[in-house]
Amino acid sequence: MMKRKSLFALLSLALLLGLGAPLRGHQGITIQRNVTVLAAESQDNIFTIGGNAVVEAEGKVLQSVVAFGGTITVSGEVGKDVVGLGSRVVIKSTAVVKGDVVSIGGTLEKEPGCAIQGDTVFIAGSEFGEKLFGGSFLKGIFSLSLIPLLLVLKLIAFFLWLMVALLGAALLPKPIARAGGELRRSFWLAFGIGFLAHIVFAGMVIFAALLSIILIGIPVLLALIAAGVAIKIFGRLVVFYFFGESLLRAFGSKRIAAMGAVLAGLLVVTLIGFVPIFGFLFGLVINMVGWGIAIRTKFGTTDNAFQRKTNGVPPAPAAPAAPVV
């Protein structure tokens, strides 16, 4: 049986295949709901969400087969790993798997005569939390077979944010960059502003919802929802820019475009969000920070919306010192 560290490595492989493939556009990775590799055919990798991945006898997958939900049926050859998260995994008698077979939160069927050269890992949904967290209270949270569903929802959220990031960075590169620079100078101040803004916003929404009973508050409630969505989107784009710019500068980039920084930050934030518990807490923090920096910079139109204005009038010169007698 593989060690826990190896299990996390295989999960990382699944996530990287799912997240990295759309960005790279690698033709050797087949991403469809239902994928079938016929006899005498070959594919580099297969990744499917909620569908069926079938490798028929004499068919060949050069690297790995990864599925979230659905089924994996292998009758041919897989060059590396077979990973199913919440999937029904069937390894036929004619199958040859040169890596590991991992089934988490689903079922695993191995027919006599199949050849698996690596390790075989099968963890039912009720056992997943116990394997990761032992006897701690976290076991109950992660013992459900909802984990594949949560991963699918996170992937869907990633693609939605990808479209928003592409559009936002194309339309608002300068405001995003300006707000990102201010966020670097006042990260925790933005967090505090965002925290207070959430409390005030929640109170206003509740008040407007109560007024909606007599129809007066419906326009106010709709306006609040629209404002909240706008603040969240702009603030999240600034957070993406902040993390993406930091990553690109760490790799030696000197001239960084807003589009590149936002997309790099989106990838960083998404990957961190997959980490259990920490990813959830990280999401709360960046949500507060995003709201705070959007409000502080007035959607990137100023460095500090709370700074006192002088209306363009220079301060009065100091009075000359009295002559010494």
The 8 nearest C-alpha neighbors of each residue, nearest first, counted from 0:
[[1, 118, 2, 120, 119, 3, 121, 117],
 [2, 0, 5, 118, 3, 6, 120, 119],
 [1, 3, 5, 4, 6, 0, 7, 120],
 [2, 4, 6, 5, 7, 1, 131, 130],
 [5, 3, 7, 6, 2, 8, 1, 9],
 [4, 6, 8, 2, 3, 7, 1, 9],
 [5, 7, 3, 9, 8, 4, 10, 2],
 [6, 8, 10, 4, 9, 5, 11, 3],
 [9, 7, 5, 11, 6, 10, 12, 4],
 [10, 8, 12, 6, 11, 7, 5, 13],
 [9, 11, 7, 13, 12, 8, 14, 6],
 [12, 10, 8, 14, 9, 13, 15, 7],
 [11, 13, 9, 15, 10, 14, 16, 8],
 [14, 12, 10, 16, 11, 15, 65, 17],
 [13, 15, 17, 11, 16, 12, 18, 10],
 [16, 14, 18, 12, 19, 17, 13, 11],
 [17, 15, 13, 14, 19, 20, 18, 12],
 [16, 18, 14, 15, 19, 20, 13, 46],
 [19, 17, 15, 16, 20, 14, 21, 22],
 [18, 20, 15, 22, 16, 21, 17, 23],
 [19, 21, 23, 22, 16, 18, 24, 17],
 [22, 20, 24, 23, 19, 18, 17, 25],
 [23, 21, 19, 20, 24, 18, 25, 266],
 [22, 24, 20, 25, 21, 19, 26, 18],
 [23, 25, 21, 22, 20, 26, 28, 19],
 [26, 24, 23, 27, 28, 20, 21, 22],
 [25, 27, 28, 24, 29, 43, 23, 20],
 [26, 28, 43, 25, 42, 44, 29, 45],
 [29, 27, 44, 26, 45, 25, 43, 30],
 [28, 30, 45, 46, 44, 31, 27, 26],
 [31, 29, 46, 47, 28, 45, 32, 34],
 [32, 30, 33, 47, 34, 29, 46, 48],
 [31, 33, 50, 47, 48, 49, 34, 51],
 [34, 32, 51, 50, 31, 52, 35, 47],
 [35, 33, 52, 31, 53, 51, 32, 36],
 [34, 36, 53, 52, 54, 37, 33, 55],
 [37, 35, 54, 58, 40, 55, 53, 41],
 [36, 38, 58, 55, 40, 35, 39, 54],
 [37, 39, 58, 57, 40, 56, 55, 36],
 [38, 40, 58, 57, 37, 41, 59, 36],
 [41, 39, 58, 37, 38, 36, 59, 42],
 [40, 42, 59, 60, 58, 36, 39, 43],
 [43, 41, 60, 44, 61, 27, 59, 40],
 [42, 44, 61, 27, 62, 60, 28, 41],
 [45, 43, 28, 63, 62, 42, 64, 29],
 [46, 44, 64, 29, 28, 65, 30, 63],
 [45, 47, 65, 30, 66, 64, 29, 44],
 [46, 48, 66, 32, 31, 30, 50, 67],
 [49, 47, 67, 50, 66, 32, 68, 69],
 [48, 50, 69, 68, 67, 32, 47, 51],
 [51, 49, 32, 69, 33, 48, 47, 70],
 [50, 52, 33, 70, 69, 71, 34, 53],
 [51, 53, 71, 34, 33, 35, 70, 72],
 [54, 52, 35, 72, 73, 71, 55, 36],
 [55, 53, 73, 36, 75, 74, 58, 35],
 [54, 56, 74, 58, 75, 37, 38, 36],
 [55, 57, 75, 74, 58, 38, 93, 54],
 [58, 56, 38, 75, 39, 55, 59, 76],
 [59, 57, 38, 75, 55, 40, 39, 37],
 [58, 60, 41, 76, 75, 77, 61, 40],
 [61, 59, 77, 42, 41, 43, 62, 78],
 [60, 62, 78, 43, 77, 59, 42, 44],
 [61, 63, 78, 79, 44, 43, 60, 77],
 [64, 62, 80, 44, 79, 81, 65, 45],
 [63, 65, 45, 81, 44, 46, 82, 80],
 [66, 64, 82, 46, 83, 81, 13, 45],
 [67, 65, 47, 83, 46, 48, 68, 84],
 [68, 66, 48, 84, 147, 49, 83, 85],
 [67, 69, 86, 49, 85, 84, 66, 48],
 [70, 68, 49, 50, 86, 51, 87, 67],
 [71, 69, 87, 51, 86, 88, 52, 72],
 [72, 70, 88, 52, 51, 53, 89, 87],
 [71, 73, 89, 53, 90, 88, 52, 54],
 [74, 72, 54, 90, 75, 94, 53, 91],
 [73, 75, 94, 56, 55, 91, 93, 54],
 [74, 76, 56, 94, 57, 58, 55, 54],
 [75, 77, 95, 59, 94, 96, 60, 58],
 [78, 76, 60, 96, 79, 59, 61, 97],
 [79, 77, 61, 62, 97, 60, 96, 76],
 [78, 80, 98, 62, 63, 97, 77, 96],
 [81, 79, 98, 99, 63, 100, 82, 64],
 [80, 82, 100, 64, 63, 65, 101, 99],
 [83, 81, 101, 65, 102, 100, 64, 80],
 [82, 84, 102, 66, 86, 65, 101, 67],
 [85, 83, 67, 103, 86, 147, 104, 102],
 [84, 86, 105, 104, 68, 147, 103, 67],
 [87, 85, 68, 105, 83, 69, 70, 84],
 [86, 88, 70, 106, 105, 107, 71, 69],
 [87, 89, 71, 107, 70, 86, 106, 72],
 [88, 90, 72, 108, 107, 71, 109, 91],
 [91, 89, 109, 73, 72, 108, 94, 110],
 [90, 92, 74, 110, 94, 93, 73, 113],
 [91, 93, 113, 112, 110, 111, 94, 90],
 [92, 94, 74, 91, 113, 75, 56, 95],
 [95, 93, 74, 75, 113, 91, 92, 76],
 [94, 96, 76, 114, 115, 75, 113, 77],
 [97, 95, 115, 77, 98, 76, 114, 116],
 [98, 96, 116, 78, 79, 115, 77, 117],
 [97, 99, 79, 117, 80, 96, 116, 78],
 [100, 98, 117, 80, 118, 119, 81, 101],
 [99, 101, 81, 119, 80, 82, 120, 118],
 [102, 100, 120, 82, 121, 119, 83, 81],
 [103, 101, 83, 121, 84, 82, 105, 120],
 [104, 102, 122, 84, 105, 123, 85, 121],
 [103, 105, 124, 85, 123, 144, 84, 122],
 [104, 106, 85, 86, 103, 87, 123, 102],
 [107, 105, 87, 88, 86, 102, 108, 104],
 [106, 108, 88, 89, 87, 102, 109, 121],
 [107, 109, 89, 90, 88, 110, 106, 87],
 [110, 108, 90, 89, 91, 111, 107, 113],
 [109, 111, 92, 91, 113, 90, 112, 108],
 [112, 110, 92, 113, 109, 91, 114, 93],
 [111, 113, 92, 110, 114, 93, 91, 94],
 [114, 112, 92, 94, 93, 111, 91, 110],
 [113, 115, 95, 96, 94, 116, 112, 93],
 [116, 114, 96, 117, 97, 95, 113, 98],
 [115, 117, 97, 98, 96, 114, 118, 99],
 [118, 116, 99, 98, 115, 97, 119, 100],
 [119, 117, 99, 0, 100, 1, 120, 116],
 [118, 120, 100, 99, 101, 121, 117, 0],
 [121, 119, 101, 102, 100, 118, 122, 0],
 [120, 122, 102, 103, 101, 123, 119, 107],
 [123, 121, 103, 126, 127, 104, 102, 124],
 [122, 124, 104, 126, 125, 103, 105, 127],
 [123, 125, 104, 144, 127, 143, 126, 142],
 [124, 126, 142, 123, 127, 143, 128, 144],
 [127, 125, 123, 129, 124, 128, 122, 142],
 [128, 126, 130, 142, 124, 129, 125, 122],
 [127, 129, 138, 142, 141, 131, 130, 126],
 [128, 130, 133, 126, 138, 132, 127, 131],
 [131, 129, 127, 128, 133, 132, 126, 3],
 [132, 130, 128, 129, 133, 127, 138, 3],
 [133, 131, 129, 138, 128, 135, 130, 134],
 [134, 132, 129, 135, 130, 131, 138, 128],
 [133, 135, 132, 129, 138, 136, 137, 128],
 [136, 134, 137, 133, 138, 132, 129, 139],
 [135, 137, 138, 139, 134, 140, 132, 133],
 [138, 136, 140, 135, 139, 132, 141, 128],
 [139, 137, 128, 136, 129, 141, 140, 132],
 [138, 140, 142, 137, 141, 136, 128, 143],
 [139, 141, 137, 138, 142, 143, 128, 136],
 [140, 142, 128, 138, 143, 139, 127, 137],
 [141, 143, 128, 125, 139, 127, 124, 140],
 [144, 142, 145, 124, 141, 125, 146, 140],
 [143, 145, 124, 104, 146, 85, 142, 147],
 [146, 144, 148, 143, 147, 149, 85, 124],
 [145, 147, 149, 148, 144, 150, 143, 141],
 [148, 146, 150, 149, 85, 145, 84, 67],
 [149, 147, 151, 145, 146, 150, 152, 68],
 [150, 148, 152, 146, 151, 147, 153, 145],
 [151, 149, 147, 153, 148, 152, 146, 154],
 [150, 152, 148, 154, 153, 149, 147, 155],
 [153, 151, 155, 149, 154, 150, 156, 148],
 [154, 152, 156, 150, 151, 155, 157, 149],
 [153, 155, 157, 151, 156, 152, 150, 158],
 [154, 156, 152, 158, 157, 153, 151, 159],
 [157, 155, 153, 159, 154, 158, 160, 152],
 [158, 156, 154, 160, 155, 159, 161, 153],
 [157, 159, 161, 155, 160, 156, 162, 154],
 [160, 158, 156, 161, 162, 157, 155, 163],
 [161, 159, 163, 157, 162, 158, 164, 156],
 [160, 162, 158, 164, 159, 163, 157, 165],
 [161, 163, 165, 159, 160, 164, 166, 158],
 [164, 162, 160, 166, 161, 165, 167, 159],
 [165, 163, 161, 167, 162, 166, 168, 160],
 [164, 166, 162, 168, 163, 167, 169, 161],
 [165, 167, 163, 169, 164, 168, 170, 162],
 [168, 166, 164, 170, 169, 165, 171, 163],
 [169, 167, 172, 258, 171, 165, 170, 166],
 [168, 170, 166, 167, 171, 172, 165, 258],
 [171, 169, 167, 168, 172, 166, 165, 173],
 [172, 170, 168, 174, 167, 173, 169, 175],
 [171, 173, 168, 175, 257, 174, 176, 169],
 [172, 174, 176, 175, 171, 177, 299, 257],
 [175, 173, 299, 177, 176, 171, 172, 178],
 [174, 176, 178, 172, 173, 237, 177, 179],
 [175, 177, 179, 173, 174, 178, 172, 180],
 [178, 176, 174, 180, 179, 175, 299, 173],
 [177, 179, 299, 181, 175, 180, 176, 174],
 [180, 178, 176, 182, 237, 177, 241, 181],
 [179, 181, 177, 183, 182, 178, 176, 184],
 [180, 182, 178, 184, 183, 179, 302, 185],
 [183, 181, 179, 186, 185, 184, 180, 178],
 [182, 184, 180, 181, 185, 186, 179, 241],
 [185, 183, 181, 182, 186, 180, 179, 188],
 [184, 186, 182, 188, 183, 187, 189, 181],
 [187, 185, 182, 189, 188, 183, 184, 190],
 [188, 186, 190, 189, 185, 191, 288, 182],
 [187, 189, 191, 185, 190, 186, 192, 291],
 [190, 188, 291, 192, 292, 288, 187, 186],
 [189, 191, 288, 187, 193, 287, 188, 192],
 [192, 190, 194, 188, 193, 189, 187, 195],
 [193, 191, 291, 189, 195, 194, 190, 196],
 [291, 192, 194, 287, 290, 196, 190, 191],
 [193, 195, 191, 197, 196, 192, 287, 190],
 [196, 194, 198, 192, 197, 193, 199, 191],
 [197, 195, 193, 199, 194, 198, 200, 192],
 [198, 196, 200, 194, 195, 199, 201, 193],
 [197, 199, 195, 201, 196, 200, 202, 194],
 [200, 198, 196, 202, 201, 197, 203, 195],
 [199, 201, 197, 203, 202, 198, 196, 204],
 [202, 200, 204, 198, 203, 199, 197, 205],
 [203, 201, 199, 205, 200, 204, 206, 198],
 [202, 204, 200, 206, 201, 205, 207, 199],
 [205, 203, 207, 201, 206, 202, 208, 200],
 [206, 204, 208, 202, 203, 207, 201, 209],
 [205, 207, 203, 209, 208, 204, 202, 210],
 [208, 206, 216, 210, 204, 220, 209, 205],
 [209, 207, 211, 205, 210, 206, 204, 216],
 [208, 210, 206, 211, 207, 212, 205, 216],
 [209, 211, 216, 207, 212, 208, 215, 213],
 [212, 210, 216, 214, 217, 208, 213, 209],
 [211, 213, 210, 214, 209, 208, 216, 215],
 [212, 214, 211, 215, 210, 216, 209, 217],
 [215, 213, 211, 212, 216, 217, 210, 218],
 [216, 214, 213, 211, 210, 217, 218, 212],
 [215, 217, 211, 210, 207, 219, 214, 218],
 [216, 218, 211, 220, 219, 214, 215, 221],
 [219, 217, 221, 220, 216, 222, 215, 214],
 [218, 220, 216, 222, 217, 221, 223, 207],
 [221, 219, 217, 223, 207, 222, 218, 216],
 [220, 222, 224, 218, 223, 219, 217, 225],
 [221, 223, 219, 225, 220, 224, 218, 226],
 [224, 222, 226, 220, 221, 225, 227, 219],
 [223, 225, 227, 221, 222, 226, 228, 220],
 [226, 224, 222, 228, 223, 227, 221, 229],
 [227, 225, 223, 229, 224, 228, 222, 230],
 [228, 226, 224, 230, 225, 229, 223, 231],
 [227, 229, 231, 225, 226, 230, 232, 224],
 [230, 228, 226, 232, 227, 231, 233, 225],
 [231, 229, 227, 233, 228, 232, 234, 290],
 [230, 232, 228, 234, 229, 233, 235, 290],
 [233, 231, 235, 229, 234, 230, 228, 236],
 [234, 232, 236, 230, 235, 231, 229, 237],
 [289, 233, 235, 237, 293, 231, 290, 236],
 [234, 236, 238, 232, 289, 237, 233, 231],
 [237, 235, 239, 233, 238, 234, 240, 232],
 [238, 236, 240, 234, 179, 235, 239, 175],
 [237, 239, 235, 241, 240, 236, 289, 234],
 [240, 238, 264, 261, 236, 265, 237, 242],
 [239, 241, 261, 260, 237, 243, 238, 242],
 [242, 240, 238, 179, 244, 239, 243, 237],
 [243, 241, 264, 245, 239, 244, 240, 246],
 [264, 242, 244, 260, 263, 240, 246, 245],
 [243, 245, 260, 247, 246, 241, 242, 240],
 [246, 244, 242, 248, 243, 247, 249, 241],
 [247, 245, 243, 249, 244, 248, 242, 250],
 [246, 248, 250, 244, 249, 252, 245, 243],
 [249, 247, 252, 251, 250, 245, 246, 244],
 [248, 250, 246, 247, 251, 245, 252, 244],
 [251, 249, 247, 248, 252, 246, 245, 253],
 [250, 252, 248, 249, 253, 247, 246, 254],
 [253, 251, 248, 247, 250, 254, 255, 249],
 [252, 254, 255, 251, 248, 247, 250, 249],
 [255, 253, 252, 256, 248, 247, 251, 244],
 [256, 254, 253, 257, 252, 260, 259, 244],
 [255, 257, 259, 258, 260, 254, 172, 261],
 [256, 258, 260, 172, 259, 261, 168, 176],
 [259, 257, 168, 261, 256, 260, 262, 169],
 [260, 258, 262, 256, 261, 257, 263, 255],
 [259, 261, 243, 244, 240, 257, 263, 258],
 [260, 262, 240, 239, 264, 258, 263, 259],
 [263, 261, 265, 259, 264, 260, 258, 266],
 [262, 264, 243, 260, 266, 265, 261, 259],
 [243, 265, 263, 239, 242, 267, 261, 266],
 [264, 266, 262, 239, 268, 263, 267, 269],
 [265, 267, 269, 263, 264, 268, 270, 262],
 [268, 266, 264, 270, 269, 265, 271, 263],
 [267, 269, 271, 265, 270, 266, 264, 272],
 [270, 268, 272, 266, 271, 267, 265, 273],
 [269, 271, 267, 272, 273, 268, 266, 274],
 [272, 270, 268, 273, 269, 278, 274, 267],
 [271, 273, 278, 269, 270, 274, 268, 279],
 [272, 274, 271, 270, 278, 275, 269, 150],
 [273, 275, 278, 272, 271, 277, 276, 270],
 [276, 274, 277, 278, 273, 279, 272, 141],
 [277, 275, 279, 278, 280, 274, 281, 272],
 [278, 276, 280, 279, 275, 274, 281, 272],
 [277, 279, 272, 274, 281, 276, 271, 280],
 [278, 280, 282, 276, 277, 281, 272, 283],
 [281, 279, 277, 283, 282, 278, 276, 284],
 [282, 280, 278, 284, 279, 283, 277, 285],
 [281, 283, 279, 280, 285, 284, 286, 278],
 [282, 284, 280, 286, 281, 285, 287, 279],
 [285, 283, 281, 287, 286, 282, 288, 280],
 [284, 286, 288, 282, 287, 283, 289, 281],
 [285, 287, 283, 289, 284, 288, 282, 290],
 [288, 286, 193, 284, 190, 290, 285, 289],
 [287, 289, 190, 285, 291, 189, 286, 290],
 [234, 290, 288, 286, 235, 292, 291, 287],
 [291, 289, 193, 293, 287, 234, 288, 292],
 [193, 290, 292, 189, 192, 288, 294, 289],
 [291, 293, 295, 189, 289, 294, 290, 296],
 [294, 292, 298, 234, 290, 291, 296, 295],
 [293, 295, 297, 291, 292, 296, 290, 298],
 [296, 294, 292, 304, 303, 293, 297, 291],
 [295, 297, 299, 301, 302, 303, 298, 293],
 [298, 296, 294, 299, 300, 293, 295, 301],
 [299, 297, 293, 296, 300, 294, 174, 233],
 [298, 300, 174, 178, 296, 297, 301, 177],
 [301, 299, 297, 298, 296, 174, 302, 177],
 [302, 300, 296, 303, 299, 304, 297, 298],
 [301, 303, 296, 181, 304, 178, 300, 299],
 [302, 304, 296, 305, 295, 306, 301, 297],
 [303, 305, 295, 296, 306, 301, 297, 302],
 [306, 304, 303, 307, 295, 296, 308, 302],
 [305, 307, 303, 304, 308, 302, 295, 309],
 [308, 306, 305, 309, 304, 303, 310, 311],
 [307, 309, 310, 306, 311, 305, 312, 304],
 [308, 310, 311, 312, 307, 313, 314, 306],
 [311, 309, 312, 308, 313, 307, 314, 306],
 [310, 312, 309, 313, 308, 314, 307, 315],
 [313, 311, 310, 309, 314, 315, 308, 316],
 [314, 312, 311, 315, 309, 310, 316, 308],
 [313, 315, 316, 312, 309, 317, 311, 310],
 [314, 316, 313, 317, 312, 318, 309, 319],
 [317, 315, 314, 318, 313, 319, 312, 320],
 [316, 318, 319, 315, 320, 314, 313, 321],
 [319, 317, 320, 316, 321, 315, 322, 314],
 [320, 318, 317, 321, 316, 322, 323, 315],
 [319, 321, 322, 318, 323, 317, 316, 324],
 [320, 322, 323, 319, 318, 324, 317, 316],
 [323, 321, 324, 320, 319, 318, 317, 316],
 [322, 324, 321, 320, 319, 318, 317, 316],
 [323, 322, 321, 320, 319, 318, 317, 316]]
